[in-house]
Amino acid sequence: MRGAFTGGSLLVGAAARTDLAGPEQTEPLARAQYASLRRLATLPDATPVYPTHGAGSFCSAPPSAERTTTIGREKAANPLLAAPDEDAFVTALLASPSTFPPYFLRLAAENRRGPAVLTSEPGLAALPADLVRALVEDGAQVIDVRPLDAYAAGHIPGSLAIALRPVFATWLGWLVPGPATALVFVRDPGQDPGEIAWQALKIGCGNLAGELAGGLPAWAAAGQPVTATTLITPGQVDPARVIDVRQASEYAGGHLPGARNIELGALAGEAAGASGEQVVTMCGHGERAATAASLLERAGHTEIAILPGGPPDWSHVTGLPLEAGA
C-alpha cells in the first residue's frame, strides 16, 4: 500500500503552523497550506500518513497526538480538514497559536549562510570565579545547567536555569537575548561540557566564554554571593499563586484550579516588577519551573518557590481534581 509522507504539512489531528517563517509570510503560507491539504484529501481514505513530527514540537499538533494516521481518519476527525472554505481554514489555523523560540525567525538566513567550521571538538574554557564575575558585570549571561534540586539548593544570583537535557538547546536559543551574548556555564562534575557546547553551537549561540572552574563550590569558596530557591510540596501550595509555565495546550489538558498560565517563552516579557506575595512556578516535571523561577528572580521577584512535578502529581497527593480548558 502506498503512503503519504506529509512532512510538516498534514499532522495528526492538525496542520503545521505557518507563522514560524515571520509575520509577513504567515497568511500567504496558510493559504498555500489549505491548497496542499485539499490535494492530500483526494487520496484514498486508507492511505497511511507519515508526518515528520507531532506532539512535543512547537507545531500545532495536539499534545496526545499519535505519530501516524490515515487520510480517512484525518478527513473524519481533523477540524482543519473540516473547514468549509479557505478563509475559514486560515482563521482556524492562525487562531491562538502557542509561542515559539524567536531564533526560529533567523534560522533560514543562518542555514543559507552555513555554520562556522569547527577544527576540533568544542569545549568550555575553565574560568576562575573573579573572571566570571567580571564577565557578568560586562554583560555575560550565566547559564546554570544543573538539575532542579542542585539549582534550587544554591546558585549564582541572576543566573538562568536551563537544565541539560534533550531540549536544552531550544530553551537556550529561546531565552538568551541573542547569539552575540557571552555565555558562562555552571555545571555539575558529571555533566559533559562538550555536550553543553555542541547544543549551544547548533542553534547559533557561538559566544561561549567558558565554564565556572570548580562549579558552584568554587564560587562560594571565593566569597561570591549564592542564593537559593524554595522547593515546596503539593500540600503546601496555594493554587491561586501558581504560575503554570507549560504550553497553552498542555495547560488546557489539566491544571491546578485557579493557576495562571503564562507560557515559559512569554514569561520574561511579563515578569518585570517585584512582588510581595509568594509566586509558585510549576510545569510538567520541574525543569521549566526552575527556568521560570530564575527569570522571575532576575526580574526582581524575591518570594519565589518551585513546585516539582506536574498537575497529576499534585492531584494524586492532595486528592483534589484538576481543572481543564483554557
C-alpha positions in Angstrom: 0.0 0.0 0.0 1.2 3.5 -0.8 1.7 6.0 1.9 1.9 9.8 2.1 4.9 11.4 3.7 3.3 14.8 4.5 6.4 16.5 6.1 5.2 19.3 8.3 2.0 19.9 6.4 -0.7 17.4 7.4 -0.2 16.4 11.0 -2.2 14.0 13.2 -5.3 16.0 14.1 -3.8 19.3 13.0 -1.8 21.0 10.3 1.6 22.7 10.6 1.6 26.3 11.7 2.7 28.9 9.2 3.9 31.7 11.5 7.3 30.3 12.1 8.8 32.0 9.0 7.8 35.5 10.0 4.6 37.6 10.2 4.7 38.7 6.6 4.6 35.1 5.3 2.1 33.8 7.8 -1.2 34.2 5.9 0.2 33.5 2.3 1.7 30.3 3.7 -1.6 29.4 5.4 -3.5 29.8 2.1 -0.9 27.6 0.4 -1.3 25.1 3.2 -5.0 25.0 2.5 -4.4 24.0 -1.1 -1.9 21.3 0.0 -4.3 19.7 2.4 -7.2 19.8 -0.2 -4.9 17.8 -2.6 -4.0 15.3 0.2 -7.7 14.8 0.9 -8.2 13.4 -2.6 -6.1 10.4 -1.8 -7.9 7.1 -0.9 -9.1 7.0 2.8 -6.9 4.0 3.6 -3.7 5.8 2.6 -1.2 5.9 5.6 0.0 9.3 6.6 3.6 9.8 8.0 4.3 13.3 9.2 7.8 14.4 10.1 6.8 15.5 13.6 3.9 15.9 16.0 3.3 16.1 19.7 6.3 17.6 21.6 7.3 20.0 18.9 6.3 23.7 18.7 3.9 22.9 15.9 0.1 22.9 16.3 -0.2 19.1 16.9 -2.3 18.2 20.0 -0.2 17.0 23.0 -1.6 13.5 22.8 -1.4 13.1 19.1 -0.2 9.8 17.6 2.7 9.8 15.2 0.9 8.3 12.2 -2.6 8.3 10.8 -4.6 7.8 7.6 -6.3 10.1 5.1 -9.7 8.8 6.1 -9.1 9.3 9.9 -8.0 12.9 9.2 -11.0 13.6 7.0 -13.2 12.4 9.7 -11.6 13.9 12.8 -9.2 16.7 11.8 -11.0 20.0 12.4 -8.8 21.9 9.9 -9.8 19.5 7.1 -13.4 20.1 8.0 -13.1 23.9 7.3 -15.8 24.8 4.8 -13.6 27.1 2.7 -10.1 28.7 2.5 -10.9 31.7 4.7 -12.4 29.6 7.5 -9.3 27.3 7.3 -6.9 30.3 7.6 -8.9 31.7 10.6 -8.8 28.3 12.3 -5.1 27.7 11.6 -4.0 31.0 12.9 -6.2 31.1 16.0 -4.2 31.5 19.2 -1.0 29.6 18.3 1.4 28.8 21.1 4.6 30.7 21.5 7.8 29.5 19.7 11.5 30.3 20.0 12.4 33.6 18.4 15.6 32.1 17.0 13.3 30.2 14.5 12.9 33.5 12.7 16.6 33.7 11.9 17.1 30.0 11.0 16.5 30.4 7.3 19.2 33.1 6.9 21.6 31.2 9.2 21.1 28.0 7.3 21.8 29.7 4.0 24.9 31.2 5.4 26.0 28.0 6.9 27.7 27.3 10.3 31.3 28.2 11.2 33.7 25.4 10.5 35.0 23.7 13.7 38.5 22.4 13.5 38.3 20.5 16.8 35.9 19.1 19.3 34.1 22.1 21.1 34.6 22.5 24.8 34.4 25.1 27.5 37.4 27.0 28.9 37.7 26.9 32.7 37.2 30.4 34.2 38.0 31.4 37.8 35.3 33.0 39.9 36.7 36.5 39.7 36.8 36.4 35.9 33.2 35.1 35.8 32.2 38.0 38.0 33.9 40.4 35.7 32.3 38.9 32.6 28.9 39.1 34.2 29.4 42.8 35.0 30.3 43.2 31.3 27.0 41.7 30.2 27.7 38.0 30.0 24.9 35.6 30.9 25.4 32.7 33.4 23.6 29.6 32.4 23.1 27.0 35.2 22.7 23.6 33.6 22.5 21.6 36.8 19.4 19.6 37.7 16.5 21.2 39.5 17.5 20.2 43.1 21.0 21.4 42.7 19.9 24.8 41.3 17.4 25.3 44.0 19.8 24.5 46.8 22.2 27.3 45.7 23.0 29.2 42.6 24.7 32.4 41.3 22.2 35.3 41.6 20.8 36.3 38.2 21.8 33.0 36.6 19.4 31.4 34.1 18.5 27.9 35.0 18.3 25.6 31.9 18.8 22.0 32.8 21.0 20.0 30.4 18.6 17.6 28.7 17.4 17.0 25.1 15.6 20.3 24.8 18.4 22.3 26.3 19.3 24.0 23.0 15.7 25.0 22.4 15.4 26.9 25.6 18.9 28.3 25.4 18.1 29.8 22.0 14.7 30.9 23.2 15.7 32.8 26.4 19.2 34.1 25.7 18.9 37.7 24.3 20.8 36.9 21.1 23.7 34.9 19.6 26.2 37.6 20.4 25.6 37.3 24.2 28.6 35.8 26.0 27.7 32.7 27.9 29.3 31.3 31.0 28.1 27.9 32.2 27.7 26.3 35.7 27.5 22.5 35.7 27.9 19.5 38.0 31.0 17.4 37.7 29.2 14.6 36.0 27.8 16.8 33.2 29.6 16.8 29.8 31.0 20.2 28.9 31.3 19.0 25.3 27.5 18.3 25.1 26.8 21.8 26.5 29.0 23.3 23.8 27.5 21.3 21.0 24.0 22.1 21.9 24.8 25.8 22.2 26.6 25.9 18.8 23.9 24.1 16.9 21.4 26.9 17.5 23.8 29.7 16.8 25.0 30.5 20.3 28.7 30.7 19.5 30.0 33.2 22.0 30.9 30.6 24.6 33.1 32.4 27.2 33.6 29.1 29.2 32.5 27.5 32.4 33.0 28.3 36.1 36.0 26.3 37.2 35.2 24.1 40.1 31.5 24.8 39.8 29.4 26.5 42.5 31.5 25.3 45.4 34.5 27.3 43.9 32.2 30.3 43.5 31.1 30.2 47.2 34.7 29.5 48.4 35.8 32.7 46.6 33.3 34.7 48.7 30.9 35.3 45.9 27.2 35.6 46.6 25.0 32.5 46.4 21.2 32.4 46.6 18.6 29.6 46.9 15.1 29.0 45.8 12.5 27.2 47.9 11.1 23.8 46.8 7.6 23.1 48.1 5.4 20.1 48.3 1.9 19.8 46.8 0.3 20.1 50.2 2.0 23.5 50.7 0.7 25.0 47.5 -1.9 27.7 47.2 -3.1 27.1 43.6 -4.1 30.8 43.3 -0.4 31.7 43.5 0.8 29.2 40.9 2.1 30.2 37.5 1.9 27.2 35.2 4.5 27.8 32.5 3.5 24.9 30.2 2.3 25.5 26.7 -1.4 26.6 26.5 -2.4 23.2 25.1 -0.8 21.4 28.0 -2.5 23.7 30.5 -5.9 23.2 28.9 -5.5 19.5 29.3 -5.4 19.8 33.1 -4.2 22.3 35.6 -4.5 23.3 39.3 -7.7 25.2 40.0 -7.1 28.9 39.7 -3.5 28.6 38.5 -2.4 31.2 36.0 -1.0 30.1 32.7 2.0 32.1 31.2 4.0 30.0 28.8 7.7 30.0 29.7 8.7 31.6 26.4 6.5 34.6 27.2 7.3 34.9 30.9 10.3 37.2 30.6 8.1 39.8 28.9 5.6 39.7 31.8 7.9 39.2 34.7 9.0 42.8 35.4 8.5 44.2 38.8 8.9 42.8 42.3 6.1 41.1 44.2 5.4 41.0 47.9 3.5 37.7 47.7 4.9 34.3 47.0 4.8 33.1 43.5 5.0 29.4 42.8 6.2 28.1 39.4 5.3 24.7 38.0 5.3 22.8 34.7 5.0 19.1 33.9 8.1 17.8 35.7 10.1 20.7 37.2 12.7 21.8 34.7 10.7 24.5 33.1 9.5 25.6 36.5 13.1 26.1 37.6 13.8 28.2 34.5 10.7 30.3 35.2 11.9 30.9 38.8 15.2 32.1 37.5 13.5 34.5 35.1 11.3 35.9 37.9 14.4 36.2 40.2 16.2 38.2 37.5 13.2 40.5 37.2 13.2 41.4 40.8 10.8 38.9 42.5 12.0 37.8 45.9 9.3 35.4 47.1 9.6 32.6 44.6 9.1 28.8 45.1 9.2 25.9 42.7 6.7 23.0 42.8 8.5 19.9 41.4 6.3 17.5 39.4 3.2 18.3 37.4 -0.6 18.7 37.9 -1.2 14.9 38.1 1.3 14.7 40.9 -0.5 17.5 42.8 -3.9 15.8 42.3 -2.6 12.4 43.4 -1.1 13.8 46.6 -4.0 16.2 47.5 -6.8 14.1 46.3 -8.3 17.2 44.6 -9.4 17.3 40.9 -7.7 19.3 38.2 -9.4 21.9 36.0 -9.5 21.6 32.2 -9.8 24.1 29.5 -8.2 27.4 28.7 
